[in-house]
Amino acid sequence: MSAWTPDELARIQAAQELEIAPVRRDGNLRRPVTIWVVREGDDLYVRSWRGRSGAWYRGVQERYQGHIRASGVDKDVDFVAVDDEELNRRIDAGYRAKYGRYGSGYVEPMTSGETRTTTLRLQPRAAKGAA
């Protein structure tokens, strides 16, 4: 299992947005979509603002793999579903702290309802052939 470096975590946390591109069934990347990302501890998390109907989120369901880019970090990742209420509360707080200036019309949907059920942890994928 691969982990984020401290530099990657800091750079992505400092970024206001992240480009995310799920892998299609055929192995090709979907078109990148710009979304919000938050850090909790040594992990990075994303959610679909449109809930389960969001196109990029539906794309994730095909292979649970993709590619992200933010602040000079360019990484293949695995998507890991999160189903932990306490962790989700901490991620909610992360969204409110980082994006609160955009107002409740954007932040509240990211921290409630169906959107919370789309929480995914970004796990860096080990390079092919890596030990």
Buried (B, 14 or more C-beta within 10 A) or exposed (E): EBEBEEEBBBBBBEBEEBBBBBBBEEEEBBEBBEBBBBBBEEBBBBBBBBBEEBEBBBBBEBBBBBBBBBBEBEBBBBBEEBEEEEBBEEBBEBBBEBBEEEEEEBBBBBBEEBBBBBBBBBBBBEEEEEE
